[in-house]
Amino acid sequence: MIVTIDGVAASGKSSVSSGVAQALGVPYVSSGLLYRAVTLLGLNAGADLADAATLLPLLSGVRLEPLASGNRVWNAGADLTADLHSTRVDAGVSTVAAIPQIRQWVDDQLRALPAPLVAEGRDMGTNVFPYAQHKFYLTASPRVRAERRAKERPEDIPAIEAALTERDRQDTTQSAPAPDARVIDTGPLTLQGVIDTILEHLR
């Protein structure tokens, strides 16, 4: 069994995916963390984030550790996870995620993982696991998402909202619901409410 949970930035994909995976007793995998790892390594190396030729050689030691409670990303034995959600990574990850060679590298890492699993990202149901039996797509207004993110980071809500709106624009080609996905507006729901909605559908 493979469950895909896609959605726009800051729609709660990671928290929902973790909750669903724990309820099912299976691991969940986050494609976004791999894109963020590429971005972080590129920034640390001073590389051009739009150039696959300079980014791909940095990835030989990258490994995703999928767990039900949360993913960790390692590079040559170093845990990168804590640094993957910084503002500078936020600003560059859409550029990295638009590179076909990097997308292929991420897809290959995910497809190599054994099922059952919950896969979270932008195009899990459309591109990476199109044959998945259960597909969901999470959305919410930019303001709702900005208010949620502001609780995690000491940043101004209007600035976060503007950044999310721009991120939505940049991610348009990568992030769209699969034709057979169930779309869930997470705005009026609590985290547990979204998890319960998905579990009820799975049952």
Backbone as CSV, one residue per row, in Angstrom:
resi,resn,N_x,N_y,N_z,CA_x,CA_y,CA_z,C_x,C_y,C_z
1,MET,0.831,-1.196,0.000,0.000,0.000,0.000,0.867,1.248,0.000
2,ILE,0.537,2.184,-0.875,1.176,3.496,-0.900,0.089,4.553,-0.827
3,VAL,0.243,5.495,0.126,-0.666,6.631,0.268,0.125,7.877,-0.093
4,THR,-0.380,8.688,-1.021,0.306,9.931,-1.374,-0.457,11.115,-0.808
5,ILE,0.294,12.057,-0.240,-0.281,13.282,0.306,0.495,14.458,-0.274
6,ASP,-0.094,15.106,-1.269,0.509,16.261,-1.909,-0.172,17.527,-1.432
7,GLY,0.380,18.674,-1.831,-0.262,19.925,-1.469,0.658,21.113,-1.616
8,VAL,0.087,22.291,-1.404,0.846,23.531,-1.508,1.754,23.689,-0.297
9,ALA,2.675,24.647,-0.379,3.616,24.894,0.715,2.873,25.277,1.985
10,ALA,3.336,24.745,3.114,2.794,25.067,4.440,1.328,24.683,4.606
11,SER,0.894,23.667,3.867,-0.494,23.201,4.006,-0.639,22.138,5.086
12,GLY,0.475,21.779,5.732,0.433,20.787,6.802,0.770,19.381,6.348
13,LYS,1.371,19.249,5.167,1.627,17.916,4.603,2.468,17.033,5.525
14,SER,3.544,17.602,6.057,4.448,16.775,6.864,3.781,16.299,8.147
15,SER,3.109,17.209,8.853,2.450,16.825,10.105,1.336,15.825,9.854
16,VAL,0.558,16.056,8.793,-0.529,15.133,8.464,0.027,13.781,8.057
17,SER,1.043,13.781,7.217,1.628,12.525,6.751,2.197,11.716,7.904
18,SER,2.868,12.407,8.833,3.408,11.728,10.002,2.293,11.113,10.834
19,GLY,1.209,11.869,11.044,0.089,11.359,11.836,-0.586,10.168,11.186
20,VAL,-0.783,10.240,9.870,-1.399,9.124,9.146,-0.493,7.903,9.198
21,ALA,0.802,8.118,8.990,1.749,7.000,8.997,1.796,6.323,10.359
22,GLN,1.804,7.110,11.422,1.835,6.529,12.764,0.564,5.737,13.041
23,ALA,-0.575,6.257,12.578,-1.834,5.532,12.774,-1.846,4.214,12.019
24,LEU,-1.205,4.203,10.854,-1.168,2.987,10.034,-0.024,2.059,10.421
25,GLY,0.945,2.593,11.186,2.097,1.784,11.563,3.076,1.568,10.426
26,VAL,3.201,2.583,9.540,4.133,2.486,8.410,4.987,3.753,8.391
27,PRO,6.138,3.746,7.696,6.943,4.964,7.590,6.332,5.963,6.612
28,TYR,6.722,7.212,6.773,6.362,8.190,5.749,7.629,8.814,5.209
29,VAL,7.578,9.240,3.953,8.748,9.821,3.306,8.398,11.210,2.796
30,SER,9.331,12.132,2.932,9.121,13.515,2.527,10.049,13.869,1.378
31,SER,9.481,14.063,0.197,10.298,14.472,-0.941,10.860,15.869,-0.717
32,GLY,10.096,16.720,-0.018,10.528,18.088,0.204,11.843,18.178,0.952
33,LEU,12.079,17.263,1.897,13.336,17.295,2.638,14.525,17.011,1.728
34,LEU,14.336,16.161,0.723,15.430,15.891,-0.208,15.736,17.122,-1.051
35,TYR,14.695,17.801,-1.539,14.938,19.044,-2.282,15.606,20.085,-1.397
36,ARG,15.197,20.144,-0.136,15.800,21.088,0.794,17.261,20.720,1.079
37,ALA,17.545,19.428,1.140,18.924,19.003,1.361,19.817,19.420,0.190
38,VAL,19.315,19.248,-1.027,20.076,19.676,-2.207,20.323,21.187,-2.133
39,THR,19.276,21.923,-1.773,19.397,23.380,-1.675,20.428,23.775,-0.628
40,LEU,20.368,23.154,0.545,21.308,23.472,1.619,22.747,23.179,1.206
41,LEU,22.954,22.019,0.620,24.311,21.658,0.200,24.814,22.606,-0.873
42,GLY,23.917,23.005,-1.785,24.311,23.961,-2.816,24.688,25.314,-2.236
43,LEU,23.876,25.800,-1.278,24.176,27.072,-0.642,25.498,27.013,0.115
44,ASN,25.703,25.930,0.839,26.944,25.801,1.617,28.179,25.732,0.728
45,ALA,27.987,25.200,-0.481,29.110,25.072,-1.415,29.270,26.302,-2.304
46,GLY,28.351,27.261,-2.173,28.403,28.437,-3.032,28.064,28.129,-4.475
47,ALA,27.263,27.088,-4.703,26.944,26.639,-6.054,25.785,27.446,-6.637
48,ASP,25.671,27.412,-7.945,24.542,28.005,-8.657,23.351,27.058,-8.482
49,LEU,22.300,27.525,-7.809,21.172,26.653,-7.500,20.344,26.286,-8.723
50,ALA,20.624,26.894,-9.858,19.908,26.566,-11.089,20.711,25.647,-11.996
51,ASP,21.885,25.227,-11.540,22.800,24.453,-12.388,22.936,23.020,-11.877
52,ALA,22.317,22.080,-12.574,22.365,20.677,-12.162,23.790,20.143,-12.136
53,ALA,24.610,20.576,-13.049,25.979,20.053,-13.155,26.806,20.353,-11.920
54,THR,26.508,21.454,-11.225,27.258,21.774,-10.009,26.611,21.174,-8.759
55,LEU,25.318,20.852,-8.840,24.612,20.317,-7.678,24.734,18.796,-7.562
56,LEU,24.601,18.090,-8.666,24.567,16.623,-8.614,25.804,16.009,-7.961
57,PRO,27.019,16.528,-8.202,28.190,15.927,-7.537,28.165,16.056,-6.016
58,LEU,27.327,16.933,-5.481,27.256,17.127,-4.028,26.391,16.081,-3.343
59,LEU,25.706,15.215,-4.118,24.644,14.391,-3.559,25.014,12.931,-3.325
60,SER,26.249,12.570,-3.578,26.617,11.149,-3.501,26.454,10.570,-2.100
61,GLY,26.556,11.421,-1.069,26.448,10.909,0.298,25.123,11.150,0.964
62,VAL,24.131,11.658,0.204,22.836,12.013,0.798,21.964,10.775,0.963
63,ARG,21.344,10.652,2.136,20.466,9.506,2.414,19.270,9.972,3.234
64,LEU,18.075,9.538,2.799,16.846,9.836,3.534,16.526,8.673,4.454
65,GLU,16.286,8.985,5.739,15.891,7.967,6.711,14.413,8.132,7.014
66,PRO,13.554,7.279,6.421,12.109,7.432,6.635,11.661,6.789,7.939
67,LEU,10.948,7.568,8.753,10.395,7.091,10.008,8.949,7.559,10.098
68,ALA,8.129,6.858,10.840,6.737,7.278,10.986,6.638,8.614,11.712
69,SER,7.563,8.855,12.641,7.496,10.069,13.452,8.143,11.271,12.791
70,GLY,8.886,11.063,11.719,9.557,12.175,11.045,10.787,11.690,10.310
71,ASN,11.097,12.351,9.201,12.244,11.949,8.388,13.516,12.650,8.854
72,ARG,14.639,12.012,8.591,15.935,12.642,8.798,16.712,12.499,7.508
73,VAL,17.520,13.510,7.219,18.357,13.484,6.025,19.810,13.558,6.456
74,TRP,20.592,12.629,5.927,22.012,12.530,6.276,22.868,12.783,5.046
75,ASN,24.041,13.334,5.287,25.023,13.490,4.214,26.385,13.095,4.756
76,ALA,26.879,11.972,4.273,28.182,11.469,4.704,28.277,11.387,6.226
77,GLY,27.188,10.918,6.855,27.185,10.729,8.296,26.759,11.936,9.104
78,ALA,26.599,13.091,8.456,26.171,14.303,9.163,24.660,14.481,9.005
79,ASP,23.974,14.788,10.114,22.528,14.982,10.101,22.219,16.413,9.662
80,LEU,21.567,16.558,8.510,21.253,17.878,7.964,19.883,18.395,8.410
81,THR,19.089,17.551,9.039,17.662,17.807,9.221,17.356,19.151,9.873
82,ALA,18.080,19.502,10.928,17.775,20.720,11.689,17.944,21.990,10.864
83,ASP,18.737,21.942,9.804,19.027,23.140,9.017,18.190,23.247,7.747
84,LEU,17.258,22.322,7.550,16.553,22.271,6.265,15.372,23.219,6.169
85,HIS,14.924,23.806,7.274,13.756,24.678,7.236,14.112,26.128,7.541
86,SER,15.300,26.542,7.151,15.706,27.932,7.338,15.117,28.813,6.240
87,THR,15.117,30.111,6.472,14.577,31.051,5.489,15.381,31.023,4.202
88,ARG,16.685,30.870,4.289,17.502,30.870,3.068,17.244,29.625,2.228
89,VAL,16.964,28.497,2.880,16.597,27.301,2.123,15.217,27.491,1.499
90,ASP,14.287,28.083,2.245,12.963,28.393,1.700,13.086,29.177,0.400
91,ALA,13.974,30.162,0.390,14.095,31.065,-0.751,14.660,30.371,-1.988
92,GLY,15.431,29.297,-1.795,16.086,28.666,-2.945,15.503,27.353,-3.403
93,VAL,14.634,26.741,-2.598,14.227,25.366,-2.889,13.376,25.256,-4.149
94,SER,12.579,26.264,-4.474,11.767,26.190,-5.687,12.645,26.182,-6.936
95,THR,13.729,26.936,-6.899,14.673,26.947,-8.025,15.275,25.566,-8.221
96,VAL,15.688,24.949,-7.127,16.287,23.599,-7.187,15.263,22.580,-7.661
97,ALA,14.030,22.678,-7.142,13.001,21.686,-7.470,12.535,21.762,-8.915
98,ALA,12.862,22.844,-9.600,12.458,22.985,-11.003,13.451,22.346,-11.969
99,ILE,14.586,21.865,-11.464,15.620,21.285,-12.335,15.270,19.826,-12.630
100,PRO,15.067,19.446,-13.900,14.652,18.074,-14.223,15.590,17.001,-13.677
101,GLN,16.900,17.236,-13.739,17.851,16.220,-13.269,17.760,16.025,-11.758
102,ILE,17.505,17.102,-11.026,17.351,16.992,-9.574,16.037,16.296,-9.240
103,ARG,14.988,16.609,-9.985,13.704,15.934,-9.762,13.847,14.433,-10.008
104,GLN,14.587,14.072,-11.037,14.795,12.656,-11.319,15.573,11.984,-10.200
105,TRP,16.585,12.671,-9.674,17.366,12.118,-8.569,16.469,11.877,-7.347
106,VAL,15.630,12.858,-7.009,14.720,12.703,-5.873,13.748,11.553,-6.119
107,ASP,13.167,11.503,-7.315,12.225,10.434,-7.640,12.871,9.064,-7.480
108,ASP,14.110,8.942,-7.922,14.817,7.652,-7.826,15.020,7.244,-6.375
109,GLN,15.345,8.225,-5.504,15.535,7.913,-4.078,14.239,7.395,-3.467
110,LEU,13.123,8.010,-3.833,11.836,7.646,-3.247,11.341,6.299,-3.770
111,ARG,11.490,6.071,-5.063,10.999,4.816,-5.648,11.804,3.610,-5.181
112,ALA,13.005,3.854,-4.669,13.841,2.752,-4.176,13.408,2.276,-2.798
113,LEU,12.525,3.031,-2.135,12.083,2.665,-0.787,10.975,1.619,-0.861
114,PRO,10.968,0.673,0.055,9.948,-0.386,0.022,8.609,0.073,0.582
115,ALA,7.530,-0.385,-0.039,6.178,-0.178,0.506,5.951,-1.198,1.634
116,PRO,4.968,-0.931,2.527,4.012,0.182,2.538,4.642,1.460,3.065
117,LEU,4.097,2.603,2.604,4.584,3.895,3.063,3.570,4.988,2.736
118,VAL,3.748,6.116,3.417,3.009,7.337,3.108,4.013,8.297,2.481
119,ALA,3.735,8.772,1.266,4.656,9.651,0.545,4.089,11.061,0.489
120,GLU,4.889,12.029,0.919,4.434,13.418,1.007,5.283,14.318,0.132
121,GLY,4.617,15.233,-0.600,5.369,16.149,-1.445,4.478,17.018,-2.302
122,ARG,4.937,17.282,-3.525,4.190,18.112,-4.472,3.575,17.274,-5.590
123,ASP,4.300,16.238,-6.018,3.846,15.466,-7.185,3.912,13.957,-6.944
124,MET,3.705,13.553,-5.695,3.772,12.125,-5.376,2.689,11.340,-6.128
125,GLY,1.477,11.889,-6.170,0.373,11.179,-6.801,0.334,11.310,-8.304
126,THR,0.972,12.350,-8.834,0.932,12.575,-10.280,2.137,11.989,-10.997
127,ASN,3.309,12.017,-10.348,4.537,11.652,-11.048,5.312,10.504,-10.411
128,VAL,5.539,10.584,-9.114,6.421,9.599,-8.468,5.717,8.265,-8.257
129,PHE,4.494,8.316,-7.716,3.722,7.096,-7.482,2.335,7.217,-8.124
130,PRO,2.273,7.315,-9.440,0.962,7.483,-10.095,0.037,6.289,-9.911
131,TYR,0.621,5.148,-9.544,-0.153,3.923,-9.367,-0.620,3.747,-7.921
132,ALA,-0.350,4.722,-7.059,-0.746,4.613,-5.644,-2.249,4.420,-5.520
133,GLN,-2.625,3.606,-4.547,-4.047,3.279,-4.375,-4.842,4.414,-3.740
134,HIS,-4.179,5.245,-2.931,-4.890,6.277,-2.172,-4.134,7.601,-2.308
135,LYS,-4.805,8.622,-2.841,-4.156,9.904,-3.097,-4.952,11.051,-2.463
136,PHE,-4.220,11.992,-1.846,-4.844,13.153,-1.217,-4.052,14.401,-1.583
137,TYR,-4.751,15.533,-1.606,-4.109,16.813,-1.909,-4.613,17.839,-0.898
138,LEU,-3.680,18.466,-0.168,-4.026,19.421,0.885,-3.843,20.851,0.388
139,THR,-4.795,21.701,0.733,-4.709,23.103,0.355,-5.248,23.962,1.486
140,ALA,-4.962,25.250,1.426,-5.484,26.249,2.378,-5.100,27.607,1.823
141,SER,-5.761,28.646,2.282,-5.459,29.986,1.789,-4.064,30.411,2.242
142,PRO,-3.414,31.310,1.489,-2.096,31.800,1.907,-2.099,32.402,3.309
143,ARG,-3.174,33.103,3.699,-3.228,33.718,5.024,-3.246,32.667,6.125
144,VAL,-4.058,31.630,5.942,-4.117,30.557,6.943,-2.755,29.888,7.065
145,ARG,-2.124,29.626,5.951,-0.812,28.974,5.979,0.241,29.875,6.606
146,ALA,0.159,31.177,6.346,1.110,32.118,6.931,0.950,32.176,8.448
147,GLU,-0.281,32.174,8.927,-0.526,32.211,10.373,0.031,30.957,11.043
148,ARG,-0.106,29.822,10.377,0.440,28.586,10.941,1.960,28.635,10.985
149,ARG,2.562,29.093,9.892,4.025,29.119,9.842,4.595,30.122,10.829
150,ALA,3.873,31.213,11.076,4.357,32.224,12.019,4.462,31.669,13.434
151,LYS,3.699,30.635,13.730,3.784,30.005,15.047,5.070,29.192,15.195
152,GLU,5.666,28.828,14.044,6.891,28.034,14.056,8.134,28.908,13.962
153,ARG,7.988,30.120,13.366,9.137,30.990,13.144,8.783,32.419,13.553
154,PRO,9.715,33.140,14.125,9.443,34.529,14.543,9.518,35.493,13.354
155,GLU,8.554,35.385,12.445,8.530,36.232,11.266,7.163,36.900,11.125
156,ASP,7.128,37.987,10.371,5.919,38.768,10.178,4.935,38.027,9.273
157,ILE,3.661,37.943,9.692,2.657,37.185,8.936,2.486,37.704,7.509
158,PRO,2.357,39.021,7.282,2.231,39.488,5.897,3.427,39.114,5.022
159,ALA,4.626,39.160,5.598,5.816,38.787,4.831,5.792,37.299,4.485
160,ILE,5.374,36.479,5.442,5.270,35.043,5.186,4.220,34.780,4.120
161,GLU,3.087,35.485,4.216,2.011,35.303,3.241,2.482,35.668,1.838
162,ALA,3.215,36.766,1.720,3.734,37.178,0.418,4.709,36.140,-0.131
163,ALA,5.547,35.606,0.741,6.510,34.596,0.312,5.802,33.313,-0.129
164,LEU,4.745,32.930,0.588,3.994,31.731,0.220,3.255,31.919,-1.104
165,THR,2.711,33.100,-1.322,2.032,33.384,-2.581,3.003,33.281,-3.755
166,GLU,4.219,33.810,-3.553,5.235,33.700,-4.603,5.663,32.251,-4.788
167,ARG,5.775,31.527,-3.692,6.142,30.108,-3.775,5.073,29.326,-4.534
168,ASP,3.807,29.632,-4.294,2.726,28.980,-5.028,2.877,29.221,-6.526
169,ARG,3.222,30.465,-6.880,3.392,30.806,-8.292,4.538,30.002,-8.903
170,GLN,5.643,29.900,-8.183,6.802,29.180,-8.692,6.538,27.678,-8.794
171,ASP,5.702,27.169,-7.900,5.479,25.727,-7.831,4.307,25.251,-8.687
172,THR,3.713,26.152,-9.464,2.504,25.803,-10.211,2.700,24.569,-11.079
173,THR,3.838,24.473,-11.751,4.047,23.349,-12.666,4.301,22.043,-11.925
174,GLN,4.848,22.125,-10.691,5.138,20.907,-9.948,3.972,20.447,-9.083
175,SER,3.163,21.397,-8.608,2.159,21.054,-7.608,0.753,21.215,-8.162
176,ALA,0.123,20.097,-8.433,-1.275,20.072,-8.877,-1.860,18.744,-8.424
177,PRO,-3.130,18.723,-8.048,-3.707,17.460,-7.584,-3.816,16.440,-8.709
178,ALA,-3.557,15.189,-8.372,-3.794,14.112,-9.334,-5.281,14.052,-9.644
179,PRO,-5.662,13.655,-10.857,-7.093,13.596,-11.201,-7.909,12.728,-10.254
180,ASP,-7.268,11.703,-9.674,-7.992,10.796,-8.781,-7.696,11.074,-7.308
181,ALA,-7.144,12.263,-6.998,-6.843,12.606,-5.606,-8.053,13.253,-4.938
182,ARG,-8.183,13.021,-3.643,-9.211,13.699,-2.854,-8.613,14.993,-2.328
183,VAL,-9.205,16.147,-2.691,-8.710,17.452,-2.268,-9.335,17.818,-0.922
184,ILE,-8.483,18.213,0.039,-8.938,18.560,1.380,-8.482,19.977,1.708
185,ASP,-9.429,20.865,2.001,-9.109,22.213,2.469,-8.839,22.121,3.965
186,THR,-7.578,22.311,4.342,-7.203,22.148,5.750,-7.503,23.398,6.576
187,GLY,-7.929,24.491,5.921,-8.168,25.749,6.627,-9.099,25.624,7.817
188,PRO,-10.294,25.048,7.648,-11.239,24.972,8.773,-11.021,23.774,9.688
189,LEU,-10.014,22.956,9.413,-9.814,21.729,10.171,-8.595,21.828,11.082
190,THR,-8.652,21.124,12.189,-7.462,20.956,13.019,-6.568,19.908,12.374
191,LEU,-5.333,19.815,12.870,-4.424,18.793,12.374,-5.043,17.411,12.520
192,GLN,-5.577,17.124,13.698,-6.184,15.806,13.914,-7.400,15.615,13.027
193,GLY,-8.120,16.696,12.745,-9.273,16.601,11.865,-8.885,16.171,10.460
194,VAL,-7.771,16.701,9.965,-7.292,16.307,8.628,-6.854,14.843,8.640
195,ILE,-6.108,14.472,9.678,-5.653,13.078,9.792,-6.852,12.135,9.834
196,ASP,-7.860,12.476,10.634,-9.045,11.618,10.765,-9.797,11.518,9.437
197,THR,-9.865,12.621,8.685,-10.534,12.605,7.392,-9.876,11.606,6.449
198,ILE,-8.538,11.620,6.432,-7.805,10.698,5.563,-7.958,9.260,6.038
199,LEU,-7.857,9.037,7.344,-7.984,7.676,7.865,-9.373,7.116,7.607
200,GLU,-10.389,7.957,7.733,-11.752,7.503,7.475,-11.907,7.086,6.019
201,HIS,-11.299,7.831,5.116,-11.352,7.465,3.695,-10.624,6.139,3.464
202,LEU,-9.491,5.955,4.126,-8.723,4.723,3.957,-9.503,3.524,4.501
203,ARG,-10.228,3.733,5.581,-11.013,2.628,6.136,-12.144,2.235,5.197
